[in-house]
Amino acid sequence: MPARNHRPSRSVMLLLIGSFCAAAPADERLTVWGPPPREKPHFTKGAEGFPPLPLPVVPQRRTEKKRPPAPPMLIANLARFSFRGWKGSPGAVDHLLNNAKKHLKVWYGWEQLDIGEVVRKHAAKIEHRTPILYLCAYYPLDLTSDQRHALRAYVLGGGTLLINCCGQREALASAEAELAVMFPGCPLRPLPLDHAVYHAYYDIEKVRYPVPSDNPLDGGAEQVEAPRLRGVTLGTRAAVIVSLEDLASGWNEWHNPGVPRVHAQDSTRLGLNLITYVTAENRYARFLARTREIAGPSVRPRTQLVFPQLIHDGNWNPNPSAVPFFLKEIGSNTSVAVRFERKTMEIKDPALFEHPLLYMTGSWNPSLSREEQALLHRYLTTGGTLLADAAAGSAEFDVAFRALCRQLFPESPLAPLPSDHPLFTCFHTLDKLTLHHEREPIAPLVEAVTIDGRPVILYSRYGLCDGWAHQFSTYARCYTTDDALKLGTNLVVFVMQ
């Protein structure tokens, strides 16, 4: 009988590893966790292993096992930084993609990528097309200027940067500082619980966080809390995703009690959601990477309408293509003369009171100060009208905007306009509109704050700007392009009448 393969128990393995780490230098104890990547299959060439035959006899080639096609590359594990923690869990990405093959039924590949190669491609103006760059940052980041520029170009080109801080707060602080330099004005913020990354495949409302322990055999207590991923948002997509708690040991199903981490099962679920989210948003990400400009005629025979957009702190410009495309629609299909130059302004701009309408969108709280709220109130009560929508149907913006309306007009709450309101027939006749990814059309939903019989605020909780841009996030809660353009046109025509 063949000898049985005896494997040591998990506890014995932990003790052996602990004794090995105790003898290793301090840096080595922190660099390698968990099992290595799966070994790549070996393929035997034809006739290999046959002894040489006397000439002129020619050996017949035996049938080879054909090499399977290579899977599409999804993740590049960045390596050889100026810090030593990049290889913290070398098999993590491989094991995550193996789980993706098992649970998502998709087959993706990965590569170990020198950061220098990313820099060289950027210098040569070669686009790096791998959808995810994964950075394992146990130690604080200390990027060079060239590395920052290369990573920034990669993200702006549609790629996603995933930073795993391995439970180290110093690494998180350094990542936040580096990202602030790479993406000024785009803060690293907690991703809200309704974000698509928590619902792309699994619905994740709670995550288990094992309490760190110095005992290598400690099963450990767990805290059950909401997931705590952070993100840098470009458009309405999370283009950079950062985790303070370690994800890699969970992908490896590796018990690492001394490190703040996500439970292995929840870490894998988050990882599969990340894969689903990034691949679903890839087309939208590539769209955002293209700069689109629409120029109107330099001379128009009629008075021109300026369409100003409000600058604020709540991701005020999620899709730069939206307003130009929308203005082109109005200029082409209505008698309203539109100036195609983009007009953006802050609430404190004195020119605000020269325009009859103001457009506002965003993804989170615009955070207007009391002075700004007072100016906006004055603008609205002296003849101006605010048109607003929640970009991609953002629930965070929706809650914040409703609170803003209550602060501006506490005695006149937002209320849905009735279906027979003239807004819905002033240009297009709108009785049913279709939402992105919904089969059945719904009645148009526009809410208004009405003062002395005049709507001073017109608001859509479903995104309009997404449809105006002719391209939107896979997970957007918005109107389709045709219906977003129709509803937007009716809103402008109604205000200008």
VEXDREN-2710 file (C-alpha; in Angstrom, 1 decimal):
% VEXDREN-2710
k/r/px/py/pz
1/MET/0.0/0.0/0.0
2/PRO/1.2/3.5/-0.7
3/ALA/2.3/5.5/2.3
4/ARG/-0.3/7.8/3.6
5/ASN/0.4/11.5/3.5
6/HIS/0.5/12.6/7.2
7/ARG/0.0/16.4/7.7
8/PRO/0.7/18.1/10.9
9/SER/-2.3/19.7/12.7
10/ARG/-3.0/23.4/12.3
11/SER/-1.9/24.1/15.9
12/VAL/1.4/22.3/15.3
13/MET/2.0/24.3/12.1
14/LEU/1.4/27.5/14.0
15/LEU/3.9/26.6/16.7
16/LEU/6.5/25.6/14.1
17/ILE/6.0/28.9/12.2
18/GLY/6.1/30.8/15.5
19/SER/9.4/29.2/16.4
20/PHE/10.8/30.0/12.9
21/CYS/9.7/33.6/13.1
22/ALA/11.2/34.0/16.6
23/ALA/14.6/33.1/15.2
24/ALA/14.2/35.4/12.1
25/PRO/15.1/39.1/12.0
26/ALA/12.3/41.5/13.0
27/ASP/11.6/42.6/9.4
28/GLU/11.4/39.0/8.2
29/ARG/8.7/38.2/10.8
30/LEU/6.5/40.9/9.2
31/THR/7.0/40.2/5.5
32/VAL/5.6/36.8/4.6
33/TRP/2.3/35.5/5.9
34/GLY/0.3/32.5/4.8
35/PRO/0.8/29.9/2.0
36/PRO/2.5/30.8/-1.3
37/PRO/0.7/31.0/-4.6
38/ARG/-0.4/27.8/-6.2
39/GLU/2.4/26.3/-8.3
40/LYS/1.8/26.7/-12.0
41/PRO/1.2/23.5/-13.9
42/HIS/4.2/21.9/-15.7
43/PHE/3.7/20.6/-19.2
44/THR/5.9/17.9/-20.7
45/LYS/7.2/18.5/-24.2
46/GLY/6.7/15.9/-26.9
47/ALA/9.3/12.9/-26.8
48/GLU/10.7/14.2/-23.5
49/GLY/11.8/11.4/-21.2
50/PHE/12.6/8.9/-24.1
51/PRO/16.1/7.6/-24.3
52/PRO/18.0/8.5/-27.4
53/LEU/17.6/6.0/-30.2
54/PRO/20.3/5.0/-32.7
55/LEU/20.1/6.9/-35.9
56/PRO/18.5/6.9/-38.4
57/VAL/15.6/5.8/-36.3
58/VAL/13.4/8.8/-35.6
59/PRO/11.3/8.6/-32.3
60/GLN/7.6/9.2/-32.7
61/ARG/6.3/12.1/-30.7
62/ARG/3.9/11.2/-28.0
63/THR/0.7/13.2/-27.6
64/GLU/1.3/16.3/-25.6
65/LYS/-1.1/17.7/-23.1
66/LYS/-2.2/21.0/-24.6
67/ARG/-1.5/24.2/-22.7
68/PRO/-4.9/25.9/-21.8
69/PRO/-5.4/29.5/-23.0
70/ALA/-4.2/32.1/-20.5
71/PRO/-6.9/33.8/-18.5
72/PRO/-7.5/37.6/-18.9
73/MET/-5.2/39.5/-16.5
74/LEU/-7.2/41.2/-13.7
75/ILE/-4.8/42.0/-10.9
76/ALA/-1.2/43.1/-10.8
77/ASN/0.5/42.8/-7.4
78/LEU/2.8/45.8/-7.1
79/ALA/6.3/44.9/-5.9
80/ARG/9.8/46.3/-5.1
81/PHE/8.7/49.6/-3.5
82/SER/11.0/51.7/-1.4
83/PHE/9.4/49.9/1.6
84/ARG/9.7/46.3/2.5
85/GLY/6.1/45.2/3.1
86/TRP/4.9/44.7/-0.4
87/LYS/5.1/40.9/-0.2
88/GLY/3.2/40.5/3.0
89/SER/1.0/37.6/1.8
90/PRO/2.4/36.4/-1.5
91/GLY/-0.4/33.9/-2.2
92/ALA/-3.3/36.1/-1.3
93/VAL/-4.2/37.4/-4.8
94/ASP/-3.9/33.9/-6.3
95/HIS/-6.2/32.4/-3.6
96/LEU/-8.7/35.2/-4.1
97/LEU/-8.9/34.6/-7.8
98/ASN/-9.2/30.9/-7.2
99/ASN/-12.3/31.7/-5.1
100/ALA/-13.6/33.9/-7.9
101/LYS/-13.3/31.0/-10.3
102/LYS/-15.2/28.8/-7.8
103/HIS/-17.9/31.2/-6.7
104/LEU/-18.3/33.7/-9.5
105/LYS/-17.6/31.2/-12.3
106/VAL/-15.0/33.6/-13.9
107/TRP/-11.4/32.8/-14.6
108/TYR/-8.9/35.7/-14.2
109/GLY/-5.1/35.8/-14.0
110/TRP/-2.7/37.9/-12.0
111/GLU/0.9/39.0/-12.2
112/GLN/3.7/40.2/-10.0
113/LEU/4.5/43.7/-11.3
114/ASP/7.5/45.8/-10.6
115/ILE/6.4/49.4/-9.8
116/GLY/9.3/50.5/-12.1
117/GLU/7.5/48.9/-15.0
118/VAL/4.4/51.0/-14.4
119/VAL/6.7/54.1/-14.3
120/ARG/8.5/53.1/-17.5
121/LYS/5.2/52.6/-19.3
122/HIS/3.9/55.9/-18.1
123/ALA/7.1/57.6/-19.3
124/ALA/6.7/55.9/-22.7
125/LYS/3.0/56.9/-22.8
126/ILE/1.9/53.3/-22.9
127/GLU/-1.4/52.7/-21.1
128/HIS/-1.4/49.9/-18.5
129/ARG/-4.6/48.1/-19.0
130/THR/-4.7/45.6/-16.0
131/PRO/-8.0/46.6/-14.3
132/ILE/-6.6/46.4/-10.7
133/LEU/-3.2/47.3/-9.2
134/TYR/-3.0/45.8/-5.7
135/LEU/-0.6/47.3/-3.2
136/CYS/0.1/45.5/0.1
137/ALA/1.3/48.2/2.4
138/TYR/2.4/46.9/5.8
139/TYR/4.9/49.8/6.2
140/PRO/4.2/53.5/5.5
141/LEU/4.3/54.4/1.8
142/ASP/7.1/56.6/0.6
143/LEU/6.5/57.0/-3.1
144/THR/8.7/58.9/-5.5
145/SER/7.4/61.7/-7.7
146/ASP/7.6/59.4/-10.8
147/GLN/5.6/56.7/-9.0
148/ARG/2.9/59.1/-8.0
149/HIS/2.5/60.4/-11.5
150/ALA/2.4/56.9/-12.9
151/LEU/-0.2/55.7/-10.5
152/ARG/-2.3/58.8/-10.9
153/ALA/-2.3/58.4/-14.7
154/TYR/-3.2/54.7/-14.3
155/VAL/-6.2/55.6/-12.1
156/LEU/-7.4/58.5/-14.3
157/GLY/-7.1/56.2/-17.3
158/GLY/-9.7/53.9/-15.8
159/GLY/-7.7/51.6/-13.5
160/THR/-8.5/50.8/-9.9
161/LEU/-5.9/51.0/-7.2
162/LEU/-6.5/48.7/-4.2
163/ILE/-4.4/49.4/-1.1
164/ASN/-4.4/46.9/1.7
165/CYS/-2.9/48.6/4.8
166/CYS/-2.6/45.3/6.7
167/GLY/-4.0/46.7/9.9
168/GLN/-1.2/49.3/10.3
169/ARG/-2.5/52.9/11.0
170/GLU/0.9/54.4/10.0
171/ALA/0.4/52.8/6.6
172/LEU/-3.1/54.1/6.3
173/ALA/-2.0/57.7/7.3
174/SER/0.8/57.5/4.6
175/ALA/-1.6/56.2/2.0
176/GLU/-4.0/59.1/2.7
177/ALA/-1.2/61.6/2.5
178/GLU/0.0/60.1/-0.8
179/LEU/-3.5/60.1/-2.3
180/ALA/-4.1/63.7/-1.3
181/VAL/-1.0/64.6/-3.4
182/MET/-2.1/62.4/-6.3
183/PHE/-5.7/63.5/-6.3
184/PRO/-6.1/67.0/-4.8
185/GLY/-9.7/67.8/-4.1
186/CYS/-10.7/64.2/-4.0
187/PRO/-10.6/63.1/-0.4
188/LEU/-10.3/59.6/0.9
189/ARG/-13.7/59.0/2.5
190/PRO/-15.4/56.0/4.1
191/LEU/-17.6/54.2/1.5
192/PRO/-21.2/54.5/2.7
193/LEU/-23.1/51.3/3.5
194/ASP/-25.3/51.5/0.4
195/HIS/-22.2/51.7/-1.9
196/ALA/-22.3/49.2/-4.7
197/VAL/-19.0/47.7/-3.6
198/TYR/-20.9/46.2/-0.6
199/HIS/-23.7/44.8/-2.8
200/ALA/-22.0/44.0/-6.1
201/TYR/-22.3/40.2/-5.5
202/TYR/-23.0/39.6/-1.9
203/ASP/-25.1/42.0/0.2
204/ILE/-22.6/42.8/3.0
205/GLU/-24.1/44.8/5.9
206/LYS/-21.9/43.5/8.7
207/VAL/-18.3/42.2/8.9
208/ARG/-16.5/40.3/11.6
209/TYR/-13.3/41.9/12.9
210/PRO/-11.2/39.5/15.0
211/VAL/-9.7/41.2/18.1
212/PRO/-5.9/41.2/17.7
213/SER/-4.0/39.0/20.2
214/ASP/-0.4/38.2/21.0
215/ASN/-1.2/34.5/21.5
216/PRO/-0.6/32.6/18.2
217/LEU/-3.2/29.9/19.3
218/ASP/-5.9/32.4/20.3
219/GLY/-9.1/31.9/18.4
220/GLY/-9.9/35.4/19.5
221/ALA/-13.0/37.5/20.2
222/GLU/-14.7/39.2/17.3
223/GLN/-16.4/42.5/16.8
224/VAL/-19.3/42.6/14.3
225/GLU/-19.6/46.0/12.7
226/ALA/-20.3/47.6/9.4
227/PRO/-17.6/47.3/6.7
228/ARG/-15.0/50.0/6.8
229/LEU/-13.5/50.4/3.3
230/ARG/-12.4/53.9/2.2
231/GLY/-12.4/55.2/-1.3
232/VAL/-11.3/58.1/-3.6
233/THR/-14.3/58.7/-5.9
234/LEU/-13.8/59.8/-9.5
235/GLY/-17.1/60.5/-11.2
236/THR/-19.3/58.2/-9.2
237/ARG/-16.9/55.2/-9.1
238/ALA/-14.6/54.3/-6.3
239/ALA/-11.3/54.5/-8.3
240/VAL/-9.0/53.9/-5.3
241/ILE/-10.2/51.5/-2.5
242/VAL/-8.3/51.3/0.8
243/SER/-8.7/49.0/3.7
244/LEU/-7.1/49.6/7.1
245/GLU/-7.8/46.1/8.3
246/ASP/-5.8/43.3/6.6
247/LEU/-7.6/41.6/3.8
248/ALA/-4.8/39.4/2.5
249/SER/-4.6/36.9/5.4
250/GLY/-8.3/36.3/5.0
251/TRP/-8.0/35.6/1.3
252/ASN/-5.3/33.1/2.2
253/GLU/-7.5/31.8/5.1
254/TRP/-4.5/32.4/7.2
255/HIS/-5.0/32.9/11.0
256/ASN/-2.8/35.8/11.9
257/PRO/-4.0/36.8/15.4
258/GLY/-1.5/39.7/16.0
259/VAL/-2.8/41.8/13.0
260/PRO/-6.0/43.8/12.8
261/ARG/-7.9/42.1/10.1
262/VAL/-11.2/41.0/8.5
263/HIS/-12.5/37.5/9.2
264/ALA/-11.4/35.1/6.5
265/GLN/-14.9/34.4/5.1
266/ASP/-15.9/38.1/5.2
267/SER/-12.6/39.1/3.6
268/THR/-13.2/36.7/0.7
269/ARG/-16.7/38.0/0.3
270/LEU/-15.4/41.6/0.2
271/GLY/-12.7/40.5/-2.3
272/LEU/-15.3/38.9/-4.6
273/ASN/-17.4/42.0/-4.4
274/LEU/-14.4/44.1/-5.3
275/ILE/-13.7/41.9/-8.3
276/THR/-17.4/42.1/-9.4
277/TYR/-17.5/45.9/-8.9
278/VAL/-14.3/46.7/-10.8
279/THR/-15.1/44.5/-13.8
280/ALA/-18.7/45.9/-14.0
281/GLU/-17.5/49.5/-13.8
282/ASN/-14.6/49.0/-16.3
283/ARG/-16.6/50.5/-19.2
284/TYR/-17.7/53.5/-17.3
285/ALA/-14.2/54.0/-16.0
286/ARG/-12.8/54.1/-19.5
287/PHE/-15.6/56.5/-20.5
288/LEU/-14.6/58.9/-17.7
289/ALA/-11.0/58.8/-18.9
290/ARG/-11.9/60.4/-22.2
291/THR/-12.2/64.2/-22.1
292/ARG/-15.3/65.4/-24.1
293/GLU/-15.8/68.9/-25.1
294/ILE/-18.8/70.3/-27.0
295/ALA/-18.5/73.7/-28.6
296/GLY/-21.4/75.8/-29.8
297/PRO/-21.5/78.4/-32.5
298/SER/-19.6/81.6/-31.6
299/VAL/-22.6/83.8/-32.8
300/ARG/-26.2/83.0/-32.1
301/PRO/-29.2/85.1/-33.2
302/ARG/-31.1/84.9/-29.9
303/THR/-30.4/85.8/-26.3
304/GLN/-28.3/83.0/-24.8
305/LEU/-29.0/81.1/-21.7
306/VAL/-26.1/80.4/-19.3
307/PHE/-26.4/77.2/-17.4
308/PRO/-24.3/77.6/-14.2
309/GLN/-23.4/74.7/-12.1
310/LEU/-22.7/75.1/-8.3
311/ILE/-19.3/74.2/-6.9
312/HIS/-19.5/72.6/-3.5
313/ASP/-17.7/70.0/-1.3
314/GLY/-20.0/67.0/-2.1
315/ASN/-18.4/65.8/-5.4
316/TRP/-20.0/68.6/-7.3
317/ASN/-18.7/67.5/-10.8
318/PRO/-19.2/63.7/-11.0
319/ASN/-19.4/63.6/-14.8
320/PRO/-17.8/66.5/-16.7
321/SER/-19.5/65.4/-19.9
322/ALA/-23.0/65.6/-18.5
323/VAL/-23.8/69.3/-18.8
324/PRO/-22.2/69.9/-22.2
325/PHE/-24.2/67.0/-23.7
326/PHE/-27.4/68.2/-22.1
327/LEU/-26.9/71.7/-23.4
328/LYS/-26.3/70.3/-26.9
329/GLU/-29.7/68.5/-26.6
330/ILE/-31.5/71.7/-25.6
331/GLY/-29.8/73.8/-28.3
332/SER/-30.6/71.2/-31.0
333/ASN/-34.2/70.4/-30.1
334/THR/-35.7/73.5/-28.5
335/SER/-36.0/77.2/-29.2
336/VAL/-33.9/78.0/-26.1
337/ALA/-30.6/79.6/-27.1
338/VAL/-27.8/78.0/-25.1
339/ARG/-24.3/79.1/-24.5
340/PHE/-22.2/76.0/-24.7
341/GLU/-19.3/77.3/-22.7
342/ARG/-19.4/75.6/-19.3
343/LYS/-20.2/77.9/-16.4
344/THR/-19.3/76.9/-12.9
345/MET/-19.5/79.1/-9.8
346/GLU/-19.4/79.1/-6.1
347/ILE/-22.4/80.3/-4.1
348/LYS/-20.5/83.4/-3.1
349/ASP/-19.9/84.5/-6.7
350/PRO/-21.8/87.9/-7.1
351/ALA/-22.6/86.8/-10.7
352/LEU/-25.0/84.2/-9.3
353/PHE/-27.9/86.7/-9.1
354/GLU/-27.5/87.4/-12.9
355/HIS/-28.8/83.9/-13.8
356/PRO/-32.4/82.7/-13.4
357/LEU/-31.4/79.1/-12.7
358/LEU/-28.7/77.2/-10.9
359/TYR/-27.8/73.5/-11.3
360/MET/-26.5/71.3/-8.5
361/THR/-25.6/67.7/-8.3
362/GLY/-23.3/65.5/-6.1
363/SER/-22.6/62.3/-4.4
364/TRP/-22.4/63.3/-0.8
365/ASN/-23.1/66.2/1.6
366/PRO/-22.4/69.5/-0.1
367/SER/-21.7/71.0/3.3
368/LEU/-22.8/74.6/2.7
369/SER/-21.9/77.0/5.4
370/ARG/-24.5/79.2/7.1
371/GLU/-23.3/82.1/5.0
372/GLU/-23.6/80.1/1.8
373/GLN/-27.1/78.9/2.9
374/ALA/-28.1/82.5/3.5
375/LEU/-26.9/83.5/0.0
376/LEU/-28.7/80.6/-1.6
377/HIS/-31.9/81.4/0.3
378/ARG/-31.7/85.0/-0.9
379/TYR/-31.1/83.8/-4.5
380/LEU/-34.1/81.6/-4.4
381/THR/-36.5/84.2/-2.9
382/THR/-35.5/86.9/-5.3
383/GLY/-36.4/85.0/-8.5
384/GLY/-33.8/82.2/-8.9
385/THR/-34.6/78.5/-9.2
386/LEU/-32.4/75.6/-8.2
387/LEU/-32.4/72.4/-10.3
388/ALA/-30.8/69.5/-8.5
389/ASP/-30.3/65.7/-8.8
390/ALA/-28.5/63.1/-6.8
391/ALA/-25.7/61.8/-9.0
392/ALA/-26.2/58.1/-9.7
393/GLY/-29.1/58.3/-7.2
394/SER/-26.7/58.7/-4.3
395/ALA/-28.5/58.0/-1.0
396/GLU/-25.9/60.0/0.9
397/PHE/-26.5/63.1/-1.2
398/ASP/-30.3/62.6/-1.1
399/VAL/-30.3/62.7/2.7
400/ALA/-28.0/65.7/2.9
401/PHE/-30.0/67.6/0.2
402/ARG/-33.3/67.1/2.0
403/ALA/-31.7/68.4/5.2
404/LEU/-30.5/71.5/3.3
405/CYS/-34.0/72.1/2.0
406/ARG/-35.4/72.0/5.5
407/GLN/-32.8/74.4/6.7
408/LEU/-33.6/76.8/3.8
409/PHE/-37.3/76.6/4.0
410/PRO/-38.4/74.9/7.2
411/GLU/-42.1/75.6/6.6
412/SER/-42.1/74.5/3.0
413/PRO/-40.9/70.9/2.7
414/LEU/-40.0/69.1/-0.5
415/ALA/-43.1/67.5/-1.9
416/PRO/-43.7/65.5/-5.2
417/LEU/-45.3/67.4/-8.0
418/PRO/-48.7/66.0/-9.0
419/SER/-48.8/64.1/-12.3
420/ASP/-50.9/66.8/-14.0
421/HIS/-48.4/69.6/-13.2
422/PRO/-47.5/71.7/-16.2
423/LEU/-43.8/70.8/-15.9
424/PHE/-44.5/67.3/-17.3
425/THR/-46.2/68.7/-20.5
426/CYS/-44.4/72.0/-21.1
427/PHE/-42.2/70.5/-23.9
428/HIS/-42.2/66.7/-23.9
429/THR/-45.3/64.9/-22.6
430/LEU/-43.9/62.8/-19.7
431/ASP/-46.2/60.2/-18.2
432/LYS/-43.8/57.3/-17.8
433/LEU/-40.0/57.3/-17.5
434/THR/-37.6/54.4/-17.4
435/LEU/-34.9/53.9/-14.8
436/HIS/-31.5/52.3/-15.7
437/HIS/-31.7/48.5/-15.3
438/GLU/-35.5/48.6/-14.6
439/ARG/-37.9/47.0/-17.0
440/GLU/-41.1/48.6/-16.0
441/PRO/-41.4/52.4/-16.5
442/ILE/-42.6/54.6/-13.7
443/ALA/-44.3/57.9/-13.3
444/PRO/-41.8/60.8/-13.4
445/LEU/-40.8/61.8/-9.9
446/VAL/-39.9/65.5/-9.4
447/GLU/-40.0/67.0/-5.9
448/ALA/-40.3/70.8/-5.3
449/VAL/-40.1/73.4/-2.6
450/THR/-42.9/75.9/-3.5
451/ILE/-42.9/79.5/-2.2
452/ASP/-45.9/81.7/-3.0
453/GLY/-47.0/79.3/-5.7
454/ARG/-43.6/79.2/-7.5
455/PRO/-41.3/76.1/-7.3
456/VAL/-38.0/77.5/-6.2
457/ILE/-36.3/74.1/-5.9
458/LEU/-36.9/71.3/-8.3
459/TYR/-35.2/68.0/-7.3
460/SER/-34.8/64.5/-8.7
461/ARG/-33.7/61.7/-6.3
462/TYR/-32.8/59.7/-9.4
463/GLY/-29.7/60.8/-11.4
464/LEU/-30.2/63.0/-14.4
465/CYS/-26.5/63.9/-15.1
466/ASP/-25.7/60.3/-15.6
467/GLY/-28.1/59.9/-18.5
468/TRP/-27.1/63.3/-19.9
469/ALA/-23.6/62.0/-20.4
470/HIS/-24.8/59.0/-22.4
471/GLN/-22.9/56.7/-20.1
472/PHE/-23.3/55.8/-16.5
473/SER/-22.2/53.6/-13.7
474/THR/-23.5/50.0/-13.8
475/TYR/-24.9/50.5/-10.3
476/ALA/-26.4/54.0/-10.9
477/ARG/-30.0/54.7/-9.8
478/CYS/-30.8/57.0/-12.7
479/TYR/-33.0/57.6/-15.7
480/THR/-32.0/56.3/-19.0
481/THR/-30.3/58.7/-21.4
482/ASP/-33.4/59.4/-23.5
483/ASP/-35.6/60.0/-20.5
484/ALA/-33.0/62.0/-18.6
485/LEU/-32.7/64.3/-21.5
486/LYS/-36.4/64.7/-21.8
487/LEU/-37.0/65.4/-18.2
488/GLY/-34.0/67.8/-18.0
489/THR/-35.3/69.7/-21.1
490/ASN/-38.8/70.0/-19.5
491/LEU/-37.2/71.3/-16.3
492/VAL/-35.3/74.1/-18.1
493/VAL/-38.2/75.0/-20.4
494/PHE/-40.5/75.2/-17.4
495/VAL/-38.2/77.5/-15.5
496/MET/-37.6/79.8/-18.5
497/GLN/-41.3/80.2/-19.4
END
